[in-house]
Amino acid sequence: MKRPLWIKHINQLATLKSSQLGPRTKASMSDLGIIKDGSIWIEDGLIQAVGTTDELKQLYRNNQHNVDIIDATDHLVTPGLVDPHTHVVYGGSREKEFELRLNGASYMDIMSAGGGIHATTKMTREATEEDLIEQTIKRLDSFLEHGVTTIEAKSGYGLNLETERKQLNVIKKLQQLHPIDLVPTFMGAHAVPAEYKGKEDHYANLLINEMLPIIENENLAEFIDVFCEKDVFTVEQSKNILEAGKRFNLIPKIHADEIVCLGGAELAAEVEAISAEHLLKTTEQGMKALAITGTIGCLLPATALYLREEAANGRKMIDEGVAVAISTDCNPGSSPTTSMPLVMNLACLTMKLTPAEALTAATYNAACAIKREHMVGSIEKGKQADIVLWNVKNYQELQYRFGVNHVKTVWKKGIKVVNR
């Protein structure tokens, strides 16, 4: 039987614990539940006790000779980071498009010319499951080294039943092969495949009538997502797909208002989506709609930076009462990064979140955006022991020293998986 683990003398333990149910909003996003000289007791992969070092010394005074001890003096400890929006399973690479964009081509120009999502779709269709597993494990290893212990993973580079199913099966297999917990999302509505150009409604009907029944029957996904955007899926098509997903027991998410404002945020509120993603062009009216329904705004500052676009107005969203989460948007075209620490830095620098809000957005609120807040996202008794020990003294320093991976040690379900 594995010995208990005791992490003690933590300079600053950011538990993210709160009495509030559901995602944090407004001032509560700054409440990190900090404990000075903090301490965590872990057994069988679960957190058993959290408090000051003196409190746990008293609580476990008869058990201190049969325990593995980590002295975290002068270190920050947080929950494992949660990434609630990734396209991490894909074939190939698109580095040449980076150069095209630097020479003036837009994201939609490249996509219209057969690049972008269409290029990755071709490479993913051609890849075997084994190819995709091998490529994705490398990305997951990098996520882990950056302190990420749970991620959402979308399909959407198949755009036909065979390959969408292949991507989702890869996600299911990776759940067994890799320490990171993966949460699957069906995104057959990531783009209209080239063979359906001019027949967009036919493809939407194919998604609804042929793909969704199989996704549900084979239990391949928990969520459904759609790219509601000019020249991709209209508001009406997006609504039809998301409502159909709900009938097949999938929880709606939506790529909304990224390139132009179509009213995607309002649609997210209307269909009671758990989250609306991107939101670069969302209006104040859209923000208010999200706040009223409790739909989480999942913001992707690395994508905006990579596309050289102005970032979403995270500051205003929080002030309007939107619960904000942040994500890498890991994908081969517009955000080929696995660094959630960088995303937290960018949330502060480009969206005006405070360091405390950025940490909440990358942990507890991110967990809420994929319905995992009962398991991860905070350091509380009974939750998974997904823990990160950082080579900084406090949460402010974590954001202050930007562009650096400060991870020292990561535990997943109480098992050390990273030791840098």
C-alpha positions in Angstrom: 0.0 0.0 0.0 1.4 3.4 -1.0 2.5 5.6 1.9 0.6 8.9 2.5 2.1 12.1 1.1 2.5 15.2 3.3 3.4 18.5 1.6 4.1 20.9 4.4 5.6 24.4 5.1 4.1 25.7 1.9 4.9 29.4 1.8 1.7 30.1 0.0 -1.0 27.5 -0.5 -3.6 28.7 -3.0 -6.5 26.3 -2.3 -9.1 28.0 -4.5 -11.6 26.8 -1.9 -14.8 28.7 -1.6 -18.3 28.3 -0.1 -19.8 29.5 -3.4 -21.2 26.8 -5.7 -20.6 27.0 -9.4 -18.1 29.2 -11.3 -16.7 32.3 -9.6 -17.7 35.7 -10.8 -16.7 39.3 -10.0 -14.9 39.7 -6.7 -15.0 36.0 -5.9 -12.6 35.4 -8.8 -9.9 37.1 -6.6 -10.5 34.8 -3.6 -7.8 32.2 -3.8 -8.4 30.7 -0.4 -4.7 31.3 0.6 -3.1 29.5 3.5 0.3 30.7 4.8 2.6 27.9 6.0 0.1 25.6 4.3 0.0 21.8 4.4 -1.8 19.0 2.4 -2.2 15.4 3.5 -2.8 12.9 0.6 -3.7 9.2 0.7 -4.8 6.9 -2.1 -4.8 9.6 -4.7 -7.2 11.9 -2.7 -6.7 14.9 -0.6 -7.5 14.0 3.0 -6.8 17.2 4.9 -5.8 20.8 4.1 -4.7 23.5 6.6 -1.7 25.0 8.2 1.4 22.9 8.9 0.7 23.1 12.7 -2.9 22.0 12.2 -1.9 18.9 10.3 0.9 18.1 12.7 -1.8 17.9 15.4 -4.3 16.0 13.2 -1.7 13.4 12.2 0.5 13.4 15.2 0.4 9.6 15.4 1.1 9.0 11.7 4.2 11.2 11.0 6.7 8.3 10.9 5.0 6.5 8.0 4.6 9.2 5.5 6.5 10.7 2.5 7.3 14.3 3.3 7.8 17.2 0.9 9.1 20.4 2.4 7.7 23.3 0.3 9.3 26.2 2.1 9.5 29.3 -0.1 7.3 27.7 -2.7 3.8 28.3 -4.1 1.4 25.4 -4.4 -1.8 25.4 -6.5 -4.3 23.0 -7.9 -3.3 21.3 -11.1 -4.1 23.6 -14.0 -7.2 22.8 -16.1 -7.4 23.5 -19.8 -11.1 23.6 -20.9 -10.6 24.1 -24.6 -8.1 22.2 -26.8 -7.9 20.6 -30.2 -5.0 18.4 -29.0 -5.6 15.4 -31.2 -4.6 16.0 -34.8 -2.3 14.9 -37.5 0.6 16.8 -39.0 1.7 20.4 -38.6 1.0 23.8 -40.3 4.1 25.9 -39.6 4.2 27.2 -43.2 0.9 29.0 -42.5 2.6 31.0 -39.7 4.9 32.5 -42.3 1.9 33.2 -44.7 0.1 35.1 -41.9 3.3 37.1 -41.2 3.3 38.0 -44.9 -0.3 39.3 -44.7 -2.6 36.4 -45.3 -5.6 36.2 -42.8 -6.8 33.1 -41.0 -9.9 33.0 -43.2 -7.9 33.7 -46.4 -5.8 30.6 -45.7 -8.8 28.5 -44.8 -10.7 29.6 -48.0 -7.6 28.5 -50.1 -7.7 25.0 -48.7 -5.4 25.5 -45.8 -6.3 26.0 -42.1 -8.7 23.4 -40.7 -9.0 21.8 -44.2 -5.3 21.1 -44.3 -5.3 19.5 -40.8 -8.5 17.5 -41.8 -6.6 16.0 -44.7 -3.6 15.0 -42.5 -5.8 13.7 -39.7 -7.9 11.6 -42.1 -4.8 10.0 -43.5 -3.3 9.3 -40.0 -3.9 6.0 -38.3 -5.1 5.8 -34.6 -1.5 4.8 -33.7 -0.1 7.8 -35.5 -2.5 10.2 -33.7 -1.8 8.6 -30.3 2.0 8.9 -30.8 1.7 12.6 -31.8 -0.7 13.5 -29.1 1.2 11.9 -26.3 4.1 14.3 -27.0 1.7 17.2 -26.6 0.2 15.8 -23.4 3.6 15.3 -21.9 4.3 19.0 -22.6 1.0 20.0 -21.0 1.9 18.0 -17.9 5.3 19.6 -17.7 3.5 23.0 -17.7 1.3 22.0 -14.7 -1.8 21.0 -16.6 -3.5 17.9 -15.2 -6.9 17.9 -16.9 -7.9 19.0 -20.4 -10.9 19.1 -22.7 -10.1 17.5 -26.1 -12.2 18.2 -29.2 -12.6 16.2 -32.4 -13.3 18.4 -35.4 -10.4 17.5 -37.8 -12.3 14.6 -39.4 -15.5 16.2 -40.7 -16.7 12.8 -41.6 -18.0 10.0 -39.4 -15.0 7.8 -39.8 -12.4 10.3 -38.8 -14.5 12.1 -36.1 -15.0 8.6 -34.6 -11.3 7.9 -34.9 -10.4 11.1 -33.1 -12.8 10.4 -30.3 -11.6 6.8 -29.9 -8.0 8.2 -29.7 -9.1 10.5 -26.8 -10.7 7.5 -25.1 -7.6 5.4 -25.4 -5.3 8.2 -24.3 -7.4 8.5 -21.1 -6.0 5.0 -20.3 -2.4 5.6 -21.6 -1.6 9.0 -20.1 -1.8 10.6 -16.6 -3.8 13.6 -17.8 -7.5 13.3 -17.6 -9.1 14.0 -20.9 -12.7 15.2 -21.4 -14.1 14.5 -24.9 -16.1 17.0 -27.0 -17.6 16.2 -30.4 -16.9 19.0 -32.9 -17.9 17.7 -36.2 -19.1 21.2 -36.8 -15.6 22.7 -36.8 -15.9 23.5 -40.5 -17.8 22.6 -43.5 -15.7 20.0 -45.3 -14.5 20.8 -48.8 -16.7 18.2 -50.4 -19.8 19.9 -49.0 -18.9 23.4 -50.2 -22.2 25.0 -51.3 -24.1 22.3 -49.5 -23.7 23.5 -46.0 -27.2 22.5 -44.9 -26.7 19.0 -46.2 -23.6 18.7 -44.0 -25.4 20.1 -41.0 -28.1 17.5 -41.5 -25.5 14.7 -41.8 -24.1 15.8 -38.4 -27.5 15.7 -36.8 -29.0 12.6 -38.4 -26.1 10.3 -38.9 -23.2 11.3 -36.7 -24.9 12.3 -33.5 -26.8 9.0 -33.0 -23.5 7.0 -33.3 -21.6 9.5 -31.0 -24.3 8.9 -28.3 -24.6 5.2 -28.9 -20.9 4.6 -28.5 -20.5 7.0 -25.6 -17.8 8.9 -27.4 -18.3 12.5 -26.1 -19.8 14.5 -23.2 -20.0 17.9 -25.0 -20.8 19.2 -28.4 -19.2 22.3 -30.0 -19.8 24.3 -33.2 -17.9 27.0 -34.9 -20.5 29.8 -35.3 -18.7 32.2 -37.7 -19.0 34.0 -41.0 -18.4 31.5 -43.8 -18.5 28.6 -41.4 -21.8 27.9 -39.6 -24.6 30.4 -39.4 -26.4 31.2 -36.2 -29.4 29.2 -37.4 -27.3 26.2 -38.4 -25.3 26.4 -35.1 -28.5 26.5 -33.1 -29.9 23.5 -34.9 -26.8 21.5 -34.4 -26.5 22.4 -30.7 -30.1 21.7 -29.9 -29.8 18.3 -31.7 -26.7 17.6 -29.5 -28.8 18.3 -26.4 -31.3 15.7 -27.6 -28.5 13.2 -27.8 -27.4 14.1 -24.2 -24.4 16.2 -25.2 -23.8 19.5 -23.3 -23.4 22.5 -25.7 -20.3 24.6 -26.1 -19.9 27.2 -28.9 -17.0 28.9 -30.7 -18.5 32.4 -30.7 -17.7 35.9 -32.0 -14.1 35.1 -32.8 -13.6 36.9 -36.2 -16.9 38.8 -36.6 -19.8 39.3 -34.2 -22.7 37.1 -35.4 -24.4 37.0 -32.0 -22.7 33.8 -30.9 -22.7 34.9 -27.3 -26.4 35.5 -27.3 -26.9 32.1 -29.0 -24.8 30.4 -26.2 -27.1 31.9 -23.6 -30.2 30.9 -25.6 -29.2 27.2 -25.8 -27.9 27.3 -22.2 -24.4 26.4 -23.3 -22.0 25.6 -20.5 -19.4 27.9 -22.1 -18.9 30.2 -25.0 -15.3 30.3 -26.4 -13.1 33.0 -28.0 -15.5 36.0 -27.7 -13.1 38.5 -29.2 -15.9 40.5 -30.9 -18.7 40.0 -28.4 -20.8 43.1 -27.6 -21.8 44.4 -24.2 -25.2 42.9 -24.9 -23.6 39.5 -25.5 -21.7 39.8 -22.3 -24.8 40.6 -20.3 -26.6 37.6 -21.8 -23.7 35.3 -20.7 -23.8 36.8 -17.2 -27.5 36.3 -16.8 -27.5 32.6 -17.9 -24.2 31.8 -16.1 -22.6 30.7 -19.3 -18.8 30.7 -18.8 -16.7 32.9 -21.1 -13.7 30.7 -22.1 -11.1 33.1 -23.3 -8.1 32.2 -25.4 -5.5 35.0 -25.3 -2.7 33.0 -26.9 -4.9 32.6 -30.0 -5.5 36.3 -30.3 -1.8 37.0 -29.9 -0.9 34.3 -32.5 -3.4 35.8 -35.0 -2.3 39.3 -34.1 -5.8 40.2 -33.1 -6.9 42.3 -30.1 -7.7 40.0 -27.2 -11.2 39.5 -25.8 -12.2 42.1 -23.2 -11.8 39.8 -20.2 -11.8 42.8 -17.8 -15.2 44.0 -18.9 -16.6 40.5 -18.9 -15.6 40.0 -15.3 -17.0 43.4 -14.4 -20.3 42.6 -16.1 -20.5 39.4 -14.0 -19.4 36.8 -16.6 -17.6 33.8 -15.1 -14.3 33.7 -17.0 -12.1 30.7 -17.7 -8.9 30.7 -19.9 -7.4 28.1 -22.2 -4.5 27.4 -24.5 -6.8 26.5 -27.5 -3.9 24.1 -28.3 -4.3 23.5 -32.1 -2.0 23.3 -35.1 -3.1 26.6 -36.8 -3.9 29.4 -34.5 -2.4 28.4 -31.1 0.2 25.7 -31.2 1.1 26.0 -27.5 0.8 23.8 -24.5 1.7 26.4 -22.0 -1.1 27.4 -19.6 1.4 29.5 -17.5 1.9 31.6 -20.6 -1.8 31.9 -21.1 -2.2 33.1 -17.5 0.5 35.7 -18.2 -1.3 36.8 -21.4 -4.6 37.0 -19.6 -3.0 39.6 -17.3 -1.1 41.5 -20.0 -3.6 41.5 -22.8 -7.0 41.1 -21.1 -6.3 43.0 -17.9 -7.1 40.2 -15.5 -5.4 40.4 -12.1 -3.0 37.6 -11.2 -5.6 36.2 -8.8 -8.3 36.2 -11.5 -6.0 34.5 -14.0 -5.2 31.7 -11.6 -9.0 31.2 -10.8 -9.7 31.2 -14.6 -7.0 28.5 -15.1 -8.2 26.2 -12.3 -11.6 26.4 -10.6 -13.5 28.2 -13.4 -11.8 26.1 -16.0 -13.0 23.0 -14.2 -16.5 24.3 -14.1 -16.4 24.8 -17.9 -16.0 21.0 -18.3 -18.2 20.0 -15.3 -15.2 18.7 -13.3 -15.3 21.1 -10.4 -16.4 18.3 -8.0 -13.1 16.5 -8.8 -10.4 19.1 -9.6 -9.8 22.8 -9.8 -9.3 23.4 -6.0 -7.4 21.8 -3.1 -10.1 20.5 -0.8 -10.7 17.3 1.2 -12.1 14.5 -1.0 -10.9 15.9 -4.4 -8.2 14.3 -6.6 -4.7 15.1 -5.4 -3.8 17.0 -8.6 -1.2 19.4 -7.2 1.5 21.7 -8.6 4.5 23.0 -6.7 6.0 26.1 -8.3 9.5 27.6 -8.2 8.1 30.9 -7.0 7.0 32.1 -3.5 3.6 33.5 -4.3 0.9 33.7 -7.0 1.8 37.3 -7.9 5.4 36.1 -8.8 3.8 33.4 -11.0 2.4 36.0 -13.3 5.1 38.6 -12.8 7.9 36.4 -14.3 6.1 35.9 -17.6 7.0 33.5 -20.4 8.8 31.1 -18.0 7.8 27.6 -16.9 8.0 27.8 -13.1 6.8 24.2 -12.5 8.9 22.2 -10.1 6.8 19.2 -9.3 3.4 17.9 -10.4 1.3 15.2 -8.7 -1.6 13.6 -10.5 -3.9 11.7 -8.2 -1.2 11.8 -5.6 1.5 10.3 -7.9 4.5 12.4 -8.8 4.4 12.7 -12.6 6.8 15.7 -13.1 9.9 16.5 -11.2 12.0 19.3 -12.8 
